[in-house]
Amino acid sequence: MIDSIHRDKNIPKKEIFKAIEIAVAVAVRSAYPDSEVVVTIDESSGAIDATRDSVPVDTSSLSQVAAQTAKQVIIQKIREAERDSLFDEFEDQRGDLMTGTVQRFEGGAVIV
């Protein structure tokens, strides 16, 4: 799944893993407030290791609300990384004259 996101959205795998780590940490913190939470992911196997105050946490035992929160954080982080990737892709073309079709207006911005 991570390889697919990496290819489709042109986001580095490290950023995707980091987004998942942050999301799981948020979910564990919501279940165990006032705890020191550390989350690591083995990039080769995909195994998630979460600890709370140096005690392992079974992430499958988290509540539905915590899982939904984690999902929203992952989606947000992937969108941010995708936006940054698109910006970096077109930043080098700043100042070049290009032609395109206006797709829509959003606020004061134009999507071409």
N, CA, C and O atoms as a GROMACS GRO file, in nm:
protein
  448
    1MET      N    1   0.082  -0.119   0.000
    1MET     CA    2   0.000   0.000   0.000
    1MET      C    3   0.087   0.126   0.000
    1MET      O    4   0.059   0.223  -0.071
    2ILE      N    5   0.192   0.123   0.080
    2ILE     CA    6   0.282   0.239   0.087
    2ILE      C    7   0.353   0.259  -0.046
    2ILE      O    8   0.372   0.373  -0.090
    3ASP      N    9   0.393   0.149  -0.111
    3ASP     CA   10   0.456   0.160  -0.243
    3ASP      C   11   0.360   0.224  -0.343
    3ASP      O   12   0.401   0.304  -0.427
    4SER      N   13   0.234   0.188  -0.336
    4SER     CA   14   0.134   0.243  -0.427
    4SER      C   15   0.117   0.393  -0.405
    4SER      O   16   0.114   0.470  -0.501
    5ILE      N   17   0.107   0.435  -0.280
    5ILE     CA   18   0.095   0.578  -0.249
    5ILE      C   19   0.220   0.653  -0.294
    5ILE      O   20   0.213   0.763  -0.348
    6HIS      N   21   0.335   0.589  -0.271
    6HIS     CA   22   0.464   0.648  -0.310
    6HIS      C   23   0.467   0.674  -0.461
    6HIS      O   24   0.508   0.781  -0.505
    7ARG      N   25   0.425   0.576  -0.540
    7ARG     CA   26   0.426   0.589  -0.686
    7ARG      C   27   0.318   0.685  -0.736
    7ARG      O   28   0.345   0.772  -0.819
    8ASP      N   29   0.196   0.668  -0.686
    8ASP     CA   30   0.082   0.746  -0.737
    8ASP      C   31   0.091   0.894  -0.704
    8ASP      O   32   0.059   0.978  -0.787
    9LYS      N   33   0.134   0.926  -0.584
    9LYS     CA   34   0.132   1.065  -0.539
    9LYS      C   35   0.270   1.129  -0.533
    9LYS      O   36   0.284   1.245  -0.496
   10ASN      N   37   0.373   1.052  -0.571
   10ASN     CA   38   0.511   1.103  -0.575
   10ASN      C   39   0.555   1.156  -0.438
   10ASN      O   40   0.613   1.264  -0.427
   11ILE      N   41   0.526   1.077  -0.335
   11ILE     CA   42   0.563   1.113  -0.198
   11ILE      C   43   0.671   1.015  -0.153
   11ILE      O   44   0.656   0.895  -0.172
   12PRO      N   45   0.780   1.064  -0.094
   12PRO     CA   46   0.884   0.972  -0.045
   12PRO      C   47   0.829   0.876   0.061
   12PRO      O   48   0.745   0.914   0.143
   13LYS      N   49   0.878   0.753   0.057
   13LYS     CA   50   0.830   0.650   0.152
   13LYS      C   51   0.855   0.692   0.296
   13LYS      O   52   0.774   0.663   0.384
   14LYS      N   53   0.966   0.758   0.320
   14LYS     CA   54   0.999   0.802   0.456
   14LYS      C   55   0.888   0.893   0.512
   14LYS      O   56   0.852   0.882   0.629
   15GLU      N   57   0.835   0.981   0.429
   15GLU     CA   58   0.729   1.072   0.474
   15GLU      C   59   0.600   0.996   0.504
   15GLU      O   60   0.527   1.032   0.596
   16ILE      N   61   0.572   0.893   0.427
   16ILE     CA   62   0.452   0.813   0.450
   16ILE      C   63   0.464   0.738   0.582
   16ILE      O   64   0.371   0.737   0.662
   17PHE      N   65   0.580   0.676   0.605
   17PHE     CA   66   0.602   0.606   0.732
   17PHE      C   67   0.595   0.702   0.849
   17PHE      O   68   0.541   0.669   0.955
   18LYS      N   69   0.652   0.822   0.831
   18LYS     CA   70   0.648   0.922   0.938
   18LYS      C   71   0.505   0.964   0.968
   18LYS      O   72   0.469   0.981   1.085
   19ALA      N   73   0.422   0.979   0.864
   19ALA     CA   74   0.281   1.016   0.883
   19ALA      C   75   0.207   0.908   0.962
   19ALA      O   76   0.126   0.938   1.049
   20ILE      N   77   0.235   0.783   0.930
   20ILE     CA   78   0.170   0.672   1.001
   20ILE      C   79   0.216   0.668   1.146
   20ILE      O   80   0.134   0.647   1.236
   21GLU      N   81   0.345   0.689   1.170
   21GLU     CA   82   0.396   0.691   1.307
   21GLU      C   83   0.329   0.802   1.388
   21GLU      O   84   0.289   0.779   1.502
   22ILE      N   85   0.316   0.920   1.330
   22ILE     CA   86   0.252   1.032   1.400
   22ILE      C   87   0.106   0.999   1.428
   22ILE      O   88   0.056   1.026   1.537
   23ALA      N   89   0.037   0.940   1.331
   23ALA     CA   90  -0.104   0.906   1.348
   23ALA      C   91  -0.125   0.803   1.458
   23ALA      O   92  -0.216   0.817   1.539
   24VAL      N   93  -0.042   0.700   1.462
   24VAL     CA   94  -0.055   0.599   1.567
   24VAL      C   95  -0.023   0.659   1.703
   24VAL      O   96  -0.087   0.627   1.803
   25ALA      N   97   0.076   0.748   1.707
   25ALA     CA   98   0.110   0.814   1.834
   25ALA      C   99  -0.008   0.898   1.883
   25ALA      O  100  -0.036   0.900   2.003
   26VAL      N  101  -0.075   0.968   1.793
   26VAL     CA  102  -0.192   1.047   1.831
   26VAL      C  103  -0.302   0.956   1.886
   26VAL      O  104  -0.366   0.988   1.986
   27ALA      N  105  -0.324   0.842   1.820
   27ALA     CA  106  -0.427   0.748   1.864
   27ALA      C  107  -0.395   0.691   2.001
   27ALA      O  108  -0.484   0.680   2.086
   28VAL      N  109  -0.270   0.655   2.024
   28VAL     CA  110  -0.231   0.600   2.154
   28VAL      C  111  -0.242   0.706   2.262
   28VAL      O  112  -0.286   0.677   2.374
   29ARG      N  113  -0.203   0.831   2.230
   29ARG     CA  114  -0.215   0.939   2.328
   29ARG      C  115  -0.361   0.967   2.364
   29ARG      O  116  -0.391   1.003   2.478
   30SER      N  117  -0.451   0.951   2.266
   30SER     CA  118  -0.592   0.975   2.298
   30SER      C  119  -0.646   0.866   2.390
   30SER      O  120  -0.736   0.891   2.470
   31ALA      N  121  -0.592   0.745   2.378
   31ALA     CA  122  -0.636   0.636   2.465
   31ALA      C  123  -0.568   0.643   2.602
   31ALA      O  124  -0.628   0.606   2.703
   32TYR      N  125  -0.444   0.689   2.604
   32TYR     CA  126  -0.366   0.697   2.728
   32TYR      C  127  -0.310   0.838   2.744
   32TYR      O  128  -0.191   0.860   2.718
   33PRO      N  129  -0.391   0.933   2.786
   33PRO     CA  130  -0.341   1.071   2.802
   33PRO      C  131  -0.234   1.078   2.912
   33PRO      O  132  -0.228   0.992   3.000
   34ASP      N  133  -0.152   1.179   2.905
   34ASP     CA  134  -0.046   1.203   3.003
   34ASP      C  135   0.056   1.090   3.006
   34ASP      O  136   0.114   1.062   3.110
   35SER      N  137   0.078   1.027   2.892
   35SER     CA  138   0.179   0.921   2.882
   35SER      C  139   0.281   0.959   2.776
   35SER      O  140   0.251   1.030   2.680
   36GLU      N  141   0.403   0.910   2.796
   36GLU     CA  142   0.506   0.930   2.695
   36GLU      C  143   0.491   0.818   2.593
   36GLU      O  144   0.508   0.700   2.626
   37VAL      N  145   0.460   0.854   2.469
   37VAL     CA  146   0.432   0.757   2.364
   37VAL      C  147   0.544   0.760   2.261
   37VAL      O  148   0.584   0.867   2.215
   38VAL      N  149   0.594   0.641   2.225
   38VAL     CA  150   0.694   0.628   2.120
   38VAL      C  151   0.644   0.524   2.022
   38VAL      O  152   0.607   0.413   2.061
   39VAL      N  153   0.643   0.559   1.894
   39VAL     CA  154   0.597   0.468   1.789
   39VAL      C  155   0.706   0.456   1.683
   39VAL      O  156   0.759   0.557   1.637
   40THR      N  157   0.737   0.334   1.646
   40THR     CA  158   0.831   0.308   1.537
   40THR      C  159   0.770   0.205   1.444
   40THR      O  160   0.692   0.119   1.486
   41ILE      N  161   0.806   0.215   1.318
   41ILE     CA  162   0.758   0.120   1.218
   41ILE      C  163   0.879   0.059   1.149
   41ILE      O  164   0.969   0.130   1.104
   42ASP      N  165   0.880  -0.074   1.142
   42ASP     CA  166   0.983  -0.145   1.068
   42ASP      C  167   0.948  -0.133   0.920
   42ASP      O  168   0.848  -0.189   0.876
   43GLU      N  169   1.030  -0.061   0.844
   43GLU     CA  170   0.997  -0.032   0.706
   43GLU      C  171   0.999  -0.155   0.617
   43GLU      O  172   0.932  -0.158   0.514
   44SER      N  173   1.074  -0.257   0.654
   44SER     CA  174   1.079  -0.377   0.570
   44SER      C  175   0.959  -0.468   0.592
   44SER      O  176   0.906  -0.526   0.497
   45SER      N  177   0.914  -0.482   0.718
   45SER     CA  178   0.803  -0.572   0.747
   45SER      C  179   0.670  -0.498   0.768
   45SER      O  180   0.563  -0.557   0.755
   46GLY      N  181   0.677  -0.369   0.800
   46GLY     CA  182   0.556  -0.292   0.826
   46GLY      C  183   0.504  -0.308   0.968
   46GLY      O  184   0.395  -0.260   1.000
   47ALA      N  185   0.580  -0.376   1.053
   47ALA     CA  186   0.537  -0.398   1.192
   47ALA      C  187   0.542  -0.267   1.270
   47ALA      O  188   0.640  -0.192   1.263
   48ILE      N  189   0.434  -0.241   1.344
   48ILE     CA  190   0.425  -0.119   1.424
   48ILE      C  191   0.456  -0.153   1.569
   48ILE      O  192   0.396  -0.244   1.627
   49ASP      N  193   0.551  -0.080   1.626
   49ASP     CA  194   0.589  -0.098   1.766
   49ASP      C  195   0.555   0.029   1.841
   49ASP      O  196   0.619   0.133   1.822
   50ALA      N  197   0.455   0.022   1.926
   50ALA     CA  198   0.412   0.138   2.005
   50ALA      C  199   0.435   0.110   2.152
   50ALA      O  200   0.401   0.002   2.202
   51THR      N  201   0.492   0.208   2.222
   51THR     CA  202   0.513   0.194   2.366
   51THR      C  203   0.456   0.315   2.437
   51THR      O  204   0.459   0.427   2.386
   52ARG      N  205   0.406   0.290   2.556
   52ARG     CA  206   0.352   0.394   2.642
   52ARG      C  207   0.426   0.385   2.773
   52ARG      O  208   0.413   0.285   2.844
   53ASP      N  209   0.502   0.487   2.806
   53ASP     CA  210   0.586   0.485   2.927
   53ASP      C  211   0.670   0.358   2.932
   53ASP      O  212   0.678   0.292   3.036
   54SER      N  213   0.732   0.323   2.819
   54SER     CA  214   0.818   0.206   2.802
   54SER      C  215   0.745   0.073   2.816
   54SER      O  216   0.810  -0.030   2.832
   55VAL      N  217   0.613   0.072   2.809
   55VAL     CA  218   0.532  -0.050   2.814
   55VAL      C  219   0.471  -0.070   2.675
   55VAL      O  220   0.406   0.022   2.625
   56PRO      N  221   0.488  -0.186   2.612
   56PRO     CA  222   0.430  -0.208   2.479
   56PRO      C  223   0.277  -0.194   2.480
   56PRO      O  224   0.210  -0.233   2.576
   57VAL      N  225   0.226  -0.137   2.371
   57VAL     CA  226   0.082  -0.116   2.356
   57VAL      C  227   0.036  -0.198   2.235
   57VAL      O  228   0.097  -0.194   2.129
   58ASP      N  229  -0.073  -0.273   2.254
   58ASP     CA  230  -0.133  -0.346   2.144
   58ASP      C  231  -0.222  -0.249   2.068
   58ASP      O  232  -0.329  -0.212   2.116
   59THR      N  233  -0.178  -0.208   1.947
   59THR     CA  234  -0.253  -0.108   1.872
   59THR      C  235  -0.389  -0.159   1.825
   59THR      O  236  -0.478  -0.079   1.796
   60SER      N  237  -0.406  -0.289   1.817
   60SER     CA  238  -0.535  -0.342   1.774
   60SER      C  239  -0.641  -0.327   1.884
   60SER      O  240  -0.761  -0.342   1.858
   61SER      N  241  -0.598  -0.296   2.006
   61SER     CA  242  -0.693  -0.281   2.116
   61SER      C  243  -0.742  -0.137   2.134
   61SER      O  244  -0.820  -0.109   2.225
   62LEU      N  245  -0.698  -0.047   2.047
   62LEU     CA  246  -0.739   0.093   2.057
   62LEU      C  247  -0.886   0.106   2.015
   62LEU      O  248  -0.937   0.024   1.939
   63SER      N  249  -0.951   0.209   2.063
   63SER     CA  250  -1.093   0.229   2.035
   63SER      C  251  -1.116   0.270   1.891
   63SER      O  252  -1.024   0.307   1.818
   64GLN      N  253  -1.241   0.264   1.851
   64GLN     CA  254  -1.281   0.306   1.716
   64GLN      C  255  -1.254   0.455   1.695
   64GLN      O  256  -1.215   0.497   1.586
   65VAL      N  257  -1.275   0.534   1.798
   65VAL     CA  258  -1.250   0.679   1.789
   65VAL      C  259  -1.101   0.705   1.766
   65VAL      O  260  -1.064   0.790   1.685
   66ALA      N  261  -1.016   0.632   1.837
   66ALA     CA  262  -0.871   0.648   1.820
   66ALA      C  263  -0.829   0.607   1.679
   66ALA      O  264  -0.745   0.673   1.617
   67ALA      N  265  -0.888   0.499   1.628
   67ALA     CA  266  -0.856   0.455   1.493
   67ALA      C  267  -0.901   0.558   1.389
   67ALA      O  268  -0.830   0.583   1.292
   68GLN      N  269  -1.017   0.616   1.410
   68GLN     CA  270  -1.068   0.719   1.318
   68GLN      C  271  -0.978   0.842   1.323
   68GLN      O  272  -0.951   0.904   1.220
   69THR      N  273  -0.934   0.878   1.441
   69THR     CA  274  -0.842   0.991   1.455
   69THR      C  275  -0.713   0.964   1.380
   69THR      O  276  -0.662   1.052   1.309
   70ALA      N  277  -0.659   0.843   1.395
   70ALA     CA  278  -0.536   0.806   1.325
   70ALA      C  279  -0.555   0.814   1.174
   70ALA      O  280  -0.468   0.862   1.102
   71LYS      N  281  -0.669   0.766   1.126
   71LYS     CA  282  -0.699   0.770   0.983
   71LYS      C  283  -0.700   0.914   0.932
   71LYS      O  284  -0.643   0.942   0.826
   72GLN      N  285  -0.765   1.004   1.005
   72GLN     CA  286  -0.772   1.143   0.964
   72GLN      C  287  -0.633   1.209   0.962
   72GLN      O  288  -0.603   1.288   0.872
   73VAL      N  289  -0.549   1.175   1.060
   73VAL     CA  290  -0.414   1.231   1.064
   73VAL      C  291  -0.333   1.181   0.944
   73VAL      O  292  -0.260   1.259   0.883
   74ILE      N  293  -0.346   1.053   0.911
   74ILE     CA  294  -0.273   0.998   0.796
   74ILE      C  295  -0.317   1.068   0.668
   74ILE      O  296  -0.233   1.108   0.587
   75ILE      N  297  -0.447   1.083   0.649
   75ILE     CA  298  -0.498   1.149   0.529
   75ILE      C  299  -0.447   1.292   0.521
   75ILE      O  300  -0.406   1.338   0.414
   76GLN      N  301  -0.449   1.364   0.633
   76GLN     CA  302  -0.402   1.502   0.636
   76GLN      C  303  -0.254   1.511   0.600
   76GLN      O  304  -0.214   1.594   0.520
   77LYS      N  305  -0.173   1.425   0.660
   77LYS     CA  306  -0.028   1.429   0.635
   77LYS      C  307   0.004   1.392   0.490
   77LYS      O  308   0.095   1.449   0.431
   78ILE      N  309  -0.070   1.297   0.433
   78ILE     CA  310  -0.045   1.259   0.294
   78ILE      C  311  -0.085   1.373   0.201
   78ILE      O  312  -0.015   1.399   0.103
   79ARG      N  313  -0.194   1.441   0.230
   79ARG     CA  314  -0.233   1.556   0.148
   79ARG      C  315  -0.128   1.667   0.156
   79ARG      O  316  -0.094   1.727   0.054
   80GLU      N  317  -0.076   1.693   0.276
   80GLU     CA  318   0.028   1.795   0.290
   80GLU      C  319   0.152   1.757   0.211
   80GLU      O  320   0.211   1.841   0.143
   81ALA      N  321   0.193   1.630   0.219
   81ALA     CA  322   0.311   1.585   0.147
   81ALA      C  323   0.288   1.591  -0.004
   81ALA      O  324   0.380   1.625  -0.079
   82GLU      N  325   0.166   1.559  -0.048
   82GLU     CA  326   0.134   1.566  -0.190
   82GLU      C  327   0.140   1.711  -0.239
   82GLU      O  328   0.192   1.739  -0.346
   83ARG      N  329   0.086   1.802  -0.160
   83ARG     CA  330   0.092   1.945  -0.194
   83ARG      C  331   0.237   1.993  -0.205
   83ARG      O  332   0.273   2.063  -0.299
   84ASP      N  333   0.319   1.953  -0.108
   84ASP     CA  334   0.460   1.992  -0.110
   84ASP      C  335   0.531   1.934  -0.232
   84ASP      O  336   0.614   2.001  -0.294
   85SER      N  337   0.498   1.810  -0.267
   85SER     CA  338   0.559   1.745  -0.383
   85SER      C  339   0.522   1.818  -0.512
   85SER      O  340   0.608   1.841  -0.597
   86LEU      N  341   0.395   1.855  -0.524
   86LEU     CA  342   0.352   1.930  -0.643
   86LEU      C  343   0.419   2.067  -0.649
   86LEU      O  344   0.461   2.112  -0.756
   87PHE      N  345   0.429   2.132  -0.535
   87PHE     CA  346   0.494   2.263  -0.532
   87PHE      C  347   0.640   2.251  -0.576
   87PHE      O  348   0.688   2.331  -0.656
   88ASP      N  349   0.710   2.150  -0.523
   88ASP     CA  350   0.851   2.131  -0.559
   88ASP      C  351   0.866   2.100  -0.708
   88ASP      O  352   0.962   2.142  -0.772
   89GLU      N  353   0.770   2.024  -0.761
   89GLU     CA  354   0.776   1.987  -0.903
   89GLU      C  355   0.766   2.109  -0.993
   89GLU      O  356   0.837   2.119  -1.093
   90PHE      N  357   0.678   2.203  -0.958
   90PHE     CA  358   0.655   2.318  -1.044
   90PHE      C  359   0.733   2.442  -1.002
   90PHE      O  360   0.729   2.543  -1.072
   91GLU      N  361   0.801   2.438  -0.890
   91GLU     CA  362   0.876   2.554  -0.844
   91GLU      C  363   0.986   2.594  -0.942
   91GLU      O  364   1.014   2.712  -0.960
   92ASP      N  365   1.048   2.495  -1.005
   92ASP     CA  366   1.155   2.524  -1.101
   92ASP      C  367   1.103   2.595  -1.225
   92ASP      O  368   1.180   2.657  -1.297
   93GLN      N  369   0.973   2.585  -1.250
   93GLN     CA  370   0.916   2.646  -1.370
   93GLN      C  371   0.865   2.788  -1.344
   93GLN      O  372   0.804   2.849  -1.432
   94ARG      N  373   0.890   2.839  -1.225
   94ARG     CA  374   0.846   2.975  -1.192
   94ARG      C  375   0.912   3.074  -1.288
   94ARG      O  376   1.033   3.070  -1.311
   95GLY      N  377   0.829   3.162  -1.344
   95GLY     CA  378   0.879   3.262  -1.437
   95GLY      C  379   0.870   3.219  -1.582
   95GLY      O  380   0.887   3.302  -1.672
   96ASP      N  381   0.845   3.091  -1.608
   96ASP     CA  382   0.831   3.041  -1.745
   96ASP      C  383   0.688   3.068  -1.793
   96ASP      O  384   0.593   3.064  -1.714
   97LEU      N  385   0.674   3.095  -1.922
   97LEU     CA  386   0.544   3.117  -1.981
   97LEU      C  387   0.485   2.982  -2.021
   97LEU      O  388   0.549   2.905  -2.093
   98MET      N  389   0.364   2.954  -1.974
   98MET     CA  390   0.300   2.826  -2.004
   98MET      C  391   0.157   2.853  -2.048
   98MET      O  392   0.101   2.958  -2.018
   99THR      N  393   0.098   2.757  -2.118
   99THR     CA  394  -0.043   2.767  -2.154
   99THR      C  395  -0.119   2.657  -2.081
   99THR      O  396  -0.064   2.550  -2.053
  100GLY      N  397  -0.245   2.683  -2.051
  100GLY     CA  398  -0.326   2.585  -1.980
  100GLY      C  399  -0.472   2.625  -1.985
  100GLY      O  400  -0.508   2.729  -2.039
  101THR      N  401  -0.554   2.540  -1.929
  101THR     CA  402  -0.698   2.564  -1.923
  101THR      C  403  -0.738   2.585  -1.777
  101THR      O  404  -0.700   2.507  -1.690
  102VAL      N  405  -0.814   2.690  -1.752
  102VAL     CA  406  -0.860   2.717  -1.616
  102VAL      C  407  -0.965   2.612  -1.580
  102VAL      O  408  -1.066   2.599  -1.649
  103GLN      N  409  -0.941   2.539  -1.472
  103GLN     CA  410  -1.033   2.434  -1.427
  103GLN      C  411  -1.136   2.490  -1.330
  103GLN      O  412  -1.255   2.461  -1.341
  104ARG      N  413  -1.089   2.572  -1.233
  104ARG     CA  414  -1.181   2.631  -1.136
  104ARG      C  415  -1.109   2.741  -1.056
  104ARG      O  416  -0.987   2.752  -1.056
  105PHE      N  417  -1.191   2.820  -0.990
  105PHE     CA  418  -1.142   2.925  -0.900
  105PHE      C  419  -1.166   2.880  -0.756
  105PHE      O  420  -1.275   2.833  -0.724
  106GLU      N  421  -1.066   2.894  -0.670
  106GLU     CA  422  -1.079   2.863  -0.527
  106GLU      C  423  -1.030   2.983  -0.449
  106GLU      O  424  -0.910   3.009  -0.443
  107GLY      N  425  -1.121   3.056  -0.390
  107GLY     CA  426  -1.081   3.177  -0.318
  107GLY      C  427  -1.021   3.275  -0.416
  107GLY      O  428  -1.088   3.316  -0.512
  108GLY      N  429  -0.897   3.312  -0.395
  108GLY     CA  430  -0.828   3.401  -0.487
  108GLY      C  431  -0.735   3.327  -0.580
  108GLY      O  432  -0.661   3.391  -0.656
  109ALA      N  433  -0.735   3.193  -0.577
  109ALA     CA  434  -0.644   3.113  -0.658
  109ALA      C  435  -0.717   3.054  -0.779
  109ALA      O  436  -0.838   3.035  -0.777
  110VAL      N  437  -0.641   3.027  -0.882
  110VAL     CA  438  -0.694   2.966  -1.004
  110VAL      C  439  -0.626   2.832  -1.022
  110VAL      O  440  -0.503   2.823  -1.016
  111ILE      N  441  -0.705   2.727  -1.044
  111ILE     CA  442  -0.651   2.594  -1.072
  111ILE      C  443  -0.645   2.579  -1.224
  111ILE      O  444  -0.747   2.586  -1.292
  112VAL      N  445  -0.523   2.559  -1.277
  112VAL     CA  446  -0.503   2.549  -1.422
  112VAL      C  447  -0.468   2.405  -1.454
  112VAL      O  448  -0.446   2.372  -1.571
   0.00000   0.00000   0.00000
